[in-house]
Amino acid sequence: MKNREVGKMIVILIILALNILTALIVRVTHGGRLICDGAFPITDGKVILVAGMLSQPESAYQYIDFHNKVIGYLRFSSFGFNPKNAAYQLDEVIQPNDTVVGISIGCKPIIMSLVKCRRKILINPMTHSIILKAKNQMLIEYLAPLAEVLSYALGWISLIPFIKTDTGDHYSLALLLDQLYWMYYGDPEDEDMDSLDNVGIVISNQDEFLENDIISSIYLKASGQFDIDTRHGHTANPKVAPLYQDAIDFLF
């Protein structure tokens, strides 16, 4: 009887280990990827729109008119998020006359990208840990690593796209927790910040997550900065979208 129970326990442990190991392989090999929607345009002079939290580029920019420019949407894999990997992949699609627009955590791989382009426009840029408001810093600093460990321990459960957004899209716990983790960890290197003369900044004066003064101090060399009277990342709000439109038109 005892041998049978031990055998069952061993089988359960093997199943749990395989669940964690196989999910880990998928997250390492596929997590952090940027996904080019459909037939991604390769033309020089396009506008590349990078997703923010939970990877929703279409809804984030739905009210912004880019004046007949060829648009390319970049979203993050639901298997996870890693800004360094995303930056390398962004380098592969950026061309010299392109304009890259990012929002919130989606700005981090844009700043980490080493390829020169015509313009980088950052909306509510969450690129450095010190940009977070103090209470958010504390929560993410201590809770995000624990949550990351838990998500890996859950194995394939963490990869199930069960988090539903207002647009009806579904995303995984792995993507969400990775994004929260990288908000605090993995700041851009000094060389990433060497040339910011082609960077434009758009901030929100009611931003509930970020410290706008610190954003301004980090991006002193930015070619322009606009202050929108709204909360964090409200580009999809039709009432304030015209303000974002004016800012982006100017920064272009």
NORWO-V294272 format. One record per pair of residues at least 24 apart in sequence whose ideal C-beta (glycine too) atoms are under 10 Angstrom apart, sorted by the first residue. I is the first residue (numbers start at 0). J is the second residue. Records with the same first field share a line. If there is no record, write none. Layout:
I=J, J
This chain:
14=154
15=152, 154
16=154
17=154, 155
18=152, 153, 154, 155, 156
19=151, 152, 153, 154, 155, 157
20=154
21=154, 155
22=78, 150, 151, 152, 153, 154, 155, 156, 157, 158, 173
23=151, 154
25=76, 78, 79, 154, 155, 158, 173
26=76, 78, 79, 81, 150, 151, 154, 157, 158, 171, 173, 174, 177
27=78, 79, 81, 84
28=78
29=76, 77, 78, 79, 158
30=75, 76, 77, 78, 79, 80, 81, 84, 158, 171, 173, 174, 177
31=75, 76, 78, 79, 80, 81, 82, 83, 84, 85, 86, 87, 88, 108, 174, 177, 181
32=74, 75, 76, 77, 78, 79, 80, 81, 84, 85, 88
33=73, 74, 75, 76, 80, 84, 85, 86, 87, 88, 89, 91, 92, 105, 108
34=72, 73, 74, 75, 76, 77, 88
35=71, 72, 73, 74, 88, 91, 92
36=70, 71, 72, 73, 74
37=71, 72
38=71
39=70, 71, 72, 73, 92
40=68, 69, 70, 71, 72, 92, 97
41=69, 71, 92, 94
42=68, 69, 71, 94, 96, 97
43=69, 93, 94, 95, 96, 97, 116, 117
44=68, 69, 94, 95, 96, 97, 98, 117
45=69, 70, 71, 92, 93, 94, 96, 97, 98, 99, 116
46=70, 71, 72, 97, 98, 99, 100, 117, 118, 120, 247, 251
47=71, 72, 73, 89, 92, 93, 94, 97, 98, 99, 100, 101, 109, 116, 119
48=72, 73, 74, 98, 99, 100, 101, 102, 105, 120
49=73, 74, 75, 85, 89, 99, 100, 101, 102, 103, 104, 105, 106, 107, 108, 109, 112, 119, 121, 122
50=74, 75, 80, 85, 101, 102, 103, 104, 105
51=75, 101, 102, 103, 104, 105, 106, 122, 123, 125, 178, 231, 232, 234
52=80, 102, 103, 104, 105, 125, 164, 170, 174, 175, 178, 179, 182, 231, 232
53=77, 80, 104, 162, 163, 164, 166, 168, 169, 170, 171, 174, 175, 178
54=80, 104, 105, 164, 168, 170, 174, 175, 178
55=102, 105, 164, 165, 166, 168, 170, 235
56=100, 101, 102, 105
57=166, 168, 235
58=164, 165, 166, 167, 168, 234, 235
59=100, 101, 102, 103, 105, 122, 166, 232, 233, 234, 235
60=100, 102, 122, 234, 235, 240, 243, 247
61=166, 234, 235, 237, 240
62=234, 235, 236, 237, 238, 239, 240, 241, 243, 244
63=100, 122, 234, 235, 240, 241, 243, 244, 246, 247, 248
64=240, 244, 247, 248
65=98, 100, 244, 247, 248, 251
66=248, 251
68=97, 98, 251
69=97
70=100
71=97, 99
73=99, 101, 105, 108, 109
74=105, 168, 170
75=104, 105, 108, 170, 174, 177, 178
76=171, 173, 174, 177
77=158, 159, 160, 162, 168, 169, 170, 171, 172, 173, 174, 175
78=157, 158, 160, 171, 173, 174, 177
79=147, 150, 157, 158, 171, 173, 174, 175, 176, 177, 178, 180, 181
80=104, 105, 107, 108, 173, 174, 175, 176, 177, 178, 179, 180, 181
81=108, 177, 178, 180, 181, 185
82=106, 107, 108, 109, 110, 111, 112, 126, 177, 178, 181, 182, 184, 185, 186, 187
83=107, 108, 111, 181, 185, 187, 188
84=108, 111
85=109, 111, 112, 181
86=110, 111, 112, 113, 114, 187, 191
87=111, 112, 113, 114
88=112
89=113, 114, 116
90=114, 116
93=117, 119
98=197, 199, 247, 250, 251
99=197, 198
100=199, 201, 234, 247, 250, 251
101=125, 126
102=201, 231, 232, 234, 235, 243
103=178, 182, 206, 208, 209, 231, 232, 234
104=177, 178, 179, 181, 182, 232
105=178, 232
106=130, 187, 198, 200
107=178, 181, 182, 185, 186, 187, 191
108=181, 187
109=187, 191, 198
110=186, 187, 188, 191, 192, 195, 198, 217, 218
111=185, 186, 187, 188, 190, 191, 192
112=187, 191
113=188, 190, 191, 193, 194
115=194, 197
116=197
117=197, 251
118=197, 198, 199, 222, 223, 247, 250, 251
119=195, 197, 198, 199, 200, 221, 222, 250
120=197, 198, 199, 200, 201, 221, 222, 223, 225, 246, 247, 250, 251
121=195, 198, 199, 200, 201, 202, 214, 218, 221, 224, 250
122=199, 200, 201, 202, 203, 225, 227, 231, 232, 233, 234, 243, 246, 247
123=200, 201, 202, 203, 206, 208, 209, 211, 214, 227, 229, 230, 231, 232, 233, 234
124=198, 200, 201, 202, 209, 214, 217, 218, 221
125=178, 181, 182, 183, 208, 209, 214, 231, 232
126=182, 186, 187, 191, 192, 209, 214, 217, 218
127=182, 183, 185, 186, 187, 192, 209, 213, 214, 217
128=181, 182, 183, 184, 185, 186
129=183, 186, 210, 213, 214, 216, 217
130=182, 186, 206, 208, 209, 210, 211, 212, 213, 214, 216, 217
131=182, 183, 208, 209, 210, 213
132=206, 207, 208, 209, 210, 213
133=210
134=208
135=179, 182, 183, 207, 208, 209, 210
136=182, 183, 210
137=183
138=179, 183
139=179, 180, 181, 182, 183, 184
140=182, 183, 184
141=183
142=176, 179, 180, 183
143=176, 177, 178, 179, 180, 181, 182, 183, 184
144=176, 179, 180, 183, 184
145=176, 180
146=172, 175, 176, 177, 179, 180
147=173, 176, 177, 179, 180, 181, 184
148=176
149=176
150=174, 175, 176, 177, 180
151=176
165=235
166=235
182=208
187=217
192=217, 218, 220
193=220
194=220
195=219, 220, 221, 222
196=220, 221, 222
197=221, 222, 250
198=222, 223, 224, 250
199=223, 224, 225, 246, 247, 249, 250, 251
200=224, 225, 226, 246, 250
201=225, 226, 227, 234, 242, 243, 246, 247, 249, 250
202=226, 227, 231, 246
203=227, 228, 229, 230, 231, 232, 233, 234, 239, 242, 243
204=228, 229, 230
205=229, 230, 231, 233
206=230, 231, 232, 233
207=231
208=232
221=250
222=250
223=249, 250
224=250
225=249, 250
